[in-house]
Amino acid sequence: MKDDLIPDPTNRRRWQRRRTRLRPVKLLTIQLQYLEDAMCVDISDGGMRLSKQYDRATPKSLVVFDCSDRTFRAGVVPWASGKLIGFRFTSGTIKASPAQLRALGERDVTEAVYVRK
């Protein structure tokens, strides 16, 4: 006989979340203008929890640039509590172009790090 798990009625999450370690992100406007740096605390298939540097108002619609994956994700902010915000994805991931990386101050991984003489 298989044991059936009884769902926890207090947990309203639709997706299993995974904790991250020091995953830097940049918060951008819909027009891809830089707002501030943040850290991804945990991530799921539907969104992420972010820790911002400053406790200031955040627009309801954002684009998050993941510095680790070098990708953009558009989404909305359903909740905010101090420096923590919830970010729900409304689009798939979009890989950043070399021009977009330069505009964000990121180094393109295809550029040489060391120069041989």
Backbone as ProteinMPNN parsed JSONL, in Angstrom:
{"seq_chain_A": "MKDDLIPDPTNRRRWQRRRTRLRPVKLLTIQLQYLEDAMCVDISDGGMRLSKQYDRATPKSLVVFDCSDRTFRAGVVPWASGKLIGFRFTSGTIKASPAQLRALGERDVTEAVYVRK", "coords_chain_A": {"N_chain_A": [[0.833, -1.179, 0.0], [0.583, 2.177, -0.883], [1.718, 5.162, 0.629], [-0.07, 8.116, 0.73], [0.749, 11.48, 0.331], [-0.318, 14.137, 2.303], [-1.206, 17.31, 1.287], [0.198, 20.345, 2.51], [-1.841, 22.763, 3.786], [-1.091, 25.372, 4.375], [1.002, 26.016, 2.738], [1.244, 27.715, -0.135], [2.626, 27.594, -2.455], [3.255, 26.992, -5.906], [5.344, 25.78, -7.19], [8.276, 23.847, -6.525], [10.825, 25.212, -4.577], [14.286, 26.134, -4.896], [17.173, 26.631, -3.028], [19.672, 29.134, -3.432], [23.148, 30.063, -3.73], [24.821, 32.965, -3.178], [24.058, 34.239, -5.696], [24.304, 36.552, -7.973], [22.223, 39.191, -9.241], [20.839, 41.658, -11.481], [18.585, 44.304, -11.218], [16.339, 45.584, -13.52], [14.588, 48.071, -15.486], [11.659, 47.758, -17.583], [12.517, 48.807, -19.943], [15.119, 48.053, -19.952], [16.855, 49.552, -18.336], [19.188, 50.118, -15.804], [18.484, 49.504, -12.374], [19.15, 48.548, -9.685], [21.515, 46.441, -7.848], [21.095, 43.042, -6.775], [20.551, 39.991, -4.879], [19.874, 36.621, -5.586], [17.915, 34.688, -3.589], [16.39, 32.33, -3.421], [15.084, 30.072, -5.932], [12.598, 29.045, -8.289], [10.611, 27.165, -10.678], [8.713, 29.005, -11.343], [9.432, 31.523, -10.394], [11.439, 33.807, -8.369], [13.005, 34.592, -5.21], [14.247, 37.603, -4.114], [16.933, 39.458, -2.683], [17.345, 42.725, -2.062], [19.691, 45.511, -2.263], [18.975, 47.948, -1.14], [16.33, 49.434, 0.771], [14.009, 50.44, -0.88], [11.313, 51.661, -2.958], [10.075, 49.447, -5.477], [9.458, 48.965, -8.931], [6.392, 47.52, -10.239], [6.585, 45.891, -12.498], [9.363, 44.252, -13.826], [12.658, 43.538, -15.178], [14.908, 40.965, -14.753], [18.337, 40.525, -14.681], [20.338, 37.803, -14.767], [23.394, 37.359, -13.519], [25.015, 35.105, -13.385], [24.034, 33.185, -15.263], [23.861, 34.87, -17.399], [21.473, 35.838, -18.513], [18.227, 37.224, -19.324], [15.11, 37.779, -17.633], [11.763, 38.567, -17.724], [9.217, 39.881, -15.563], [6.871, 40.123, -12.795], [6.357, 41.834, -9.659], [4.946, 40.406, -7.068], [4.92, 40.666, -4.292], [6.489, 42.518, -1.629], [8.786, 42.98, 1.007], [10.396, 44.903, 2.994], [13.759, 44.638, 2.3], [13.481, 42.349, 0.848], [12.031, 40.806, -2.012], [9.45, 39.283, -3.955], [9.552, 37.69, -7.087], [7.851, 37.003, -9.937], [8.01, 35.048, -12.808], [7.227, 36.094, -16.123], [8.0, 35.545, -18.604], [10.11, 33.561, -20.77], [13.622, 32.599, -20.541], [16.048, 34.826, -21.869], [18.91, 34.999, -23.705], [21.676, 37.125, -23.15], [23.048, 39.533, -25.372], [26.356, 40.309, -26.722], [26.562, 43.14, -26.89], [24.588, 43.974, -25.078], [25.677, 42.924, -22.725], [27.996, 44.506, -22.484], [26.756, 47.003, -22.102], [25.662, 46.616, -19.59], [27.899, 46.491, -18.08], [29.195, 44.077, -17.901], [31.616, 41.543, -18.558], [32.216, 40.04, -21.659], [32.244, 36.579, -22.14], [33.634, 35.548, -24.224], [35.724, 37.202, -24.659], [39.238, 37.623, -24.302], [40.875, 36.84, -21.278], [43.456, 36.747, -20.336], [46.432, 37.932, -21.806], [48.707, 36.642, -24.023], [52.151, 37.031, -24.494]], "CA_chain_A": [[0.0, 0.0, 0.0], [1.363, 3.397, -1.004], [1.292, 6.265, 1.489], [-0.342, 9.361, 0.014], [1.124, 12.675, 1.079], [-1.371, 15.133, 2.454], [-0.6, 18.612, 1.063], [0.159, 21.319, 3.59], [-2.724, 23.845, 3.338], [-0.476, 26.684, 4.575], [1.972, 26.236, 1.668], [0.508, 28.057, -1.346], [3.55, 27.611, -3.592], [2.928, 26.086, -7.005], [6.558, 25.113, -7.638], [9.298, 23.575, -5.511], [11.897, 26.204, -4.663], [15.652, 25.673, -4.64], [18.015, 27.671, -2.444], [20.872, 29.452, -4.204], [24.237, 30.647, -2.939], [25.492, 34.121, -3.764], [23.728, 34.33, -7.119], [24.044, 37.979, -8.208], [21.324, 39.611, -10.309], [20.643, 43.102, -11.618], [17.201, 44.671, -11.453], [16.252, 46.527, -14.632], [13.253, 48.448, -15.911], [11.221, 47.068, -18.803], [13.337, 49.359, -21.026], [16.473, 47.549, -19.665], [17.666, 50.535, -17.636], [19.64, 49.59, -14.523], [17.916, 50.051, -11.14], [20.057, 48.227, -8.578], [21.985, 45.069, -7.728], [20.393, 42.219, -5.788], [20.991, 38.602, -4.807], [18.8, 35.628, -5.648], [17.934, 33.871, -2.374], [15.951, 31.016, -3.892], [14.51, 30.114, -7.272], [11.726, 27.925, -8.662], [10.234, 27.253, -12.086], [7.793, 30.123, -11.54], [9.933, 32.819, -9.948], [12.563, 33.816, -7.441], [12.989, 35.544, -4.1], [15.437, 38.429, -4.25], [17.328, 40.337, -1.591], [17.876, 43.959, -2.642], [20.656, 46.229, -1.442], [18.352, 49.085, -0.473], [14.907, 49.311, 1.078], [13.271, 51.488, -1.578], [10.217, 51.147, -3.784], [10.44, 48.716, -6.688], [8.338, 48.925, -9.879], [5.648, 46.255, -10.26], [7.107, 45.089, -13.618], [10.827, 44.322, -13.866], [13.458, 42.546, -15.877], [16.04, 40.558, -13.917], [19.481, 39.987, -15.407], [21.066, 36.833, -13.958], [24.815, 37.504, -13.85], [25.618, 33.78, -13.517], [23.62, 32.594, -16.532], [23.876, 35.928, -18.421], [20.164, 35.798, -19.154], [17.185, 38.142, -18.878], [13.767, 37.251, -17.393], [10.775, 39.586, -17.386], [8.264, 39.404, -14.586], [6.171, 41.065, -11.933], [6.665, 41.759, -8.23], [3.675, 40.242, -6.367], [5.031, 41.081, -2.898], [7.758, 43.096, -1.174], [8.855, 43.125, 2.457], [11.711, 45.467, 3.279], [14.719, 44.425, 1.217], [13.132, 41.113, 0.13], [10.9, 40.888, -2.941], [9.113, 38.108, -4.752], [9.585, 37.994, -8.524], [7.198, 35.93, -10.691], [8.368, 35.1, -14.221], [6.17, 36.211, -17.124], [8.594, 35.189, -19.89], [11.212, 32.611, -20.721], [14.938, 33.224, -20.469], [16.597, 35.387, -23.101], [20.37, 35.123, -23.588], [22.162, 38.485, -23.386], [23.979, 39.71, -26.489], [27.584, 40.994, -26.293], [26.291, 44.574, -26.717], [23.855, 44.126, -23.825], [26.635, 42.675, -21.639], [28.82, 45.715, -22.343], [25.915, 48.06, -21.541], [25.473, 46.321, -18.174], [29.193, 46.45, -17.414], [29.64, 42.69, -17.782], [32.608, 41.151, -19.548], [31.813, 38.947, -22.545], [33.097, 35.423, -21.846], [34.458, 35.237, -25.399], [36.901, 38.067, -24.646], [40.402, 37.021, -23.637], [41.148, 37.354, -19.937], [44.9, 36.907, -20.266], [47.053, 38.164, -23.116], [50.038, 36.019, -24.112], [53.136, 37.82, -25.231]], "C_chain_A": [[0.878, 1.243, 0.0], [0.813, 4.474, -0.078], [1.088, 7.513, 0.625], [0.044, 10.531, 0.903], [-0.054, 13.624, 1.128], [-0.732, 16.504, 2.268], [-0.793, 19.532, 2.259], [-0.711, 22.495, 3.146], [-2.122, 25.237, 3.529], [0.536, 27.017, 3.484], [1.216, 26.477, 0.359], [1.404, 28.074, -2.581], [3.13, 26.594, -4.641], [4.127, 25.253, -7.42], [7.499, 24.913, -6.46], [10.417, 24.601, -5.659], [13.227, 25.582, -4.291], [16.474, 26.848, -4.118], [19.238, 27.888, -3.32], [21.923, 30.045, -3.27], [24.888, 31.769, -3.72], [25.295, 34.207, -5.282], [23.368, 35.779, -7.418], [23.11, 38.205, -9.4], [21.296, 41.13, -10.351], [19.173, 43.336, -11.915], [17.174, 45.776, -12.497], [14.798, 46.903, -14.87], [12.891, 47.632, -17.142], [12.019, 47.558, -20.009], [14.816, 48.987, -20.873], [17.402, 48.625, -19.108], [17.946, 50.008, -16.23], [18.946, 50.296, -13.355], [18.842, 49.823, -9.95], [20.473, 46.757, -8.628], [21.177, 44.352, -6.651], [21.019, 40.826, -5.794], [19.763, 37.701, -4.848], [18.941, 34.718, -4.428], [17.492, 32.447, -2.68], [15.206, 31.187, -5.208], [13.624, 28.891, -7.474], [11.422, 28.061, -10.152], [9.354, 28.472, -12.365], [8.306, 31.481, -11.129], [11.122, 32.693, -9.023], [12.318, 34.812, -6.319], [14.317, 36.278, -4.143], [15.668, 39.265, -3.003], [17.995, 41.557, -2.217], [18.891, 44.599, -1.707], [19.979, 47.296, -0.591], [16.861, 48.839, -0.265], [14.175, 50.497, 0.445], [12.246, 50.84, -2.497], [10.752, 50.51, -5.061], [9.241, 48.744, -7.634], [7.665, 47.556, -9.874], [6.104, 45.328, -11.39], [8.602, 45.333, -13.729], [11.379, 43.344, -14.89], [14.632, 42.245, -14.949], [17.111, 39.98, -14.826], [20.238, 39.089, -14.449], [22.53, 36.865, -14.392], [25.505, 36.16, -14.039], [25.311, 33.159, -14.87], [23.724, 33.559, -17.709], [22.596, 35.91, -19.245], [19.236, 36.852, -18.547], [15.903, 37.36, -18.636], [12.87, 38.426, -17.034], [9.807, 39.004, -16.378], [7.631, 40.524, -13.796], [6.561, 40.816, -10.479], [5.343, 41.626, -7.471], [3.722, 40.677, -4.901], [6.412, 41.661, -2.631], [7.676, 43.267, 0.338], [10.255, 43.599, 2.814], [12.627, 45.304, 2.083], [14.442, 43.151, 0.421], [11.953, 41.365, -0.801], [10.682, 39.527, -3.595], [9.064, 38.531, -6.208], [8.998, 36.805, -9.269], [7.501, 36.102, -12.172], [7.127, 35.251, -15.096], [6.704, 35.896, -18.517], [9.651, 34.12, -19.673], [12.534, 33.357, -20.617], [15.374, 33.69, -21.85], [18.087, 35.603, -22.876], [20.796, 36.546, -23.942], [23.152, 38.507, -24.543], [25.257, 40.373, -25.965], [27.373, 42.498, -26.068], [25.542, 44.828, -25.406], [24.762, 43.884, -22.627], [27.514, 43.894, -21.398], [28.021, 46.846, -21.707], [25.682, 47.857, -20.039], [26.786, 46.263, -17.4], [29.718, 45.054, -17.179], [30.668, 42.398, -18.867], [32.067, 39.984, -20.358], [32.77, 37.783, -22.318], [33.959, 35.044, -23.05], [35.696, 36.129, -25.465], [38.036, 37.379, -23.878], [40.61, 37.664, -22.283], [42.636, 37.623, -19.799], [45.441, 37.081, -21.674], [48.432, 37.546, -23.087], [50.957, 36.905, -24.934], [54.152, 36.935, -25.872]], "O_chain_A": [[1.811, 1.348, 0.795], [-0.398, 4.682, -0.004], [1.983, 7.909, -0.122], [-0.296, 10.564, 2.086], [-0.706, 13.881, 0.115], [0.192, 16.848, 3.005], [-1.824, 19.495, 2.93], [-0.34, 23.178, 2.191], [-2.589, 26.193, 2.91], [0.896, 28.182, 3.319], [0.616, 25.554, -0.193], [0.978, 28.525, -3.644], [2.705, 25.484, -4.318], [3.968, 24.149, -7.942], [7.517, 25.707, -5.519], [10.902, 24.827, -6.768], [13.302, 24.646, -3.495], [16.466, 27.931, -4.705], [19.78, 26.939, -3.885], [21.612, 30.473, -2.158], [25.441, 31.549, -4.797], [26.261, 34.243, -6.044], [22.244, 36.2, -7.148], [23.191, 37.518, -10.418], [21.676, 41.801, -9.392], [18.583, 42.657, -12.756], [17.886, 46.773, -12.382], [13.886, 46.159, -14.508], [13.724, 46.901, -17.678], [12.184, 46.826, -20.985], [15.669, 49.532, -21.573], [18.602, 48.611, -19.38], [17.046, 49.513, -15.552], [18.831, 51.521, -13.339], [19.268, 50.77, -9.289], [19.88, 45.945, -9.338], [20.645, 44.978, -5.734], [21.896, 40.524, -6.603], [18.745, 37.989, -4.22], [19.965, 34.057, -4.255], [18.128, 31.481, -2.258], [14.759, 32.28, -5.555], [13.873, 27.832, -6.898], [11.923, 28.973, -10.809], [9.264, 28.919, -13.509], [7.698, 32.498, -11.466], [11.733, 31.631, -8.903], [11.531, 35.749, -6.458], [15.38, 35.66, -4.201], [14.725, 39.717, -2.354], [19.063, 41.453, -2.821], [18.951, 44.279, -0.52], [20.371, 47.52, 0.554], [16.222, 48.124, -1.036], [13.774, 51.434, 1.135], [12.3, 49.642, -2.777], [11.737, 50.965, -5.643], [8.11, 48.563, -7.184], [8.295, 46.551, -9.543], [6.02, 44.108, -11.256], [9.056, 46.478, -13.726], [10.683, 42.461, -15.392], [15.27, 43.158, -14.425], [16.855, 39.081, -15.628], [20.731, 39.557, -13.423], [22.863, 36.448, -15.501], [26.484, 36.075, -14.78], [26.21, 32.664, -15.549], [23.684, 33.144, -18.867], [22.615, 35.958, -20.475], [19.431, 37.305, -17.419], [15.625, 36.39, -19.341], [13.191, 39.198, -16.131], [9.594, 37.792, -16.334], [7.824, 41.705, -14.082], [7.03, 39.736, -10.119], [4.673, 42.634, -7.245], [2.69, 41.018, -4.324], [7.381, 41.337, -3.319], [6.638, 43.649, 0.879], [11.183, 42.798, 2.925], [12.319, 45.77, 0.986], [15.107, 42.901, -0.584], [10.996, 42.048, -0.435], [11.611, 38.737, -3.759], [8.583, 39.619, -6.524], [9.571, 35.716, -9.245], [7.277, 37.175, -12.733], [6.101, 34.618, -14.845], [5.965, 35.966, -19.499], [10.034, 33.817, -18.543], [12.566, 34.588, -20.606], [15.108, 33.039, -22.86], [18.479, 36.315, -21.952], [20.322, 37.107, -24.93], [23.988, 37.613, -24.677], [25.247, 40.941, -24.873], [27.952, 43.066, -25.142], [25.836, 45.795, -24.703], [24.634, 44.568, -21.611], [27.753, 44.276, -20.253], [28.546, 47.573, -20.864], [25.523, 48.83, -19.301], [26.785, 46.012, -16.194], [30.6, 44.859, -16.342], [30.592, 42.946, -19.967], [31.516, 39.039, -19.793], [33.985, 37.98, -22.306], [34.921, 34.291, -22.902], [36.617, 35.854, -26.234], [37.795, 36.644, -22.92], [40.534, 38.886, -22.148], [43.033, 38.626, -19.206], [44.964, 36.45, -22.618], [49.245, 37.882, -22.226], [50.553, 37.459, -25.957], [55.065, 37.424, -26.538]]}, "name": "protein", "num_of_chains": 1, "seq": "MKDDLIPDPTNRRRWQRRRTRLRPVKLLTIQLQYLEDAMCVDISDGGMRLSKQYDRATPKSLVVFDCSDRTFRAGVVPWASGKLIGFRFTSGTIKASPAQLRALGERDVTEAVYVRK"}
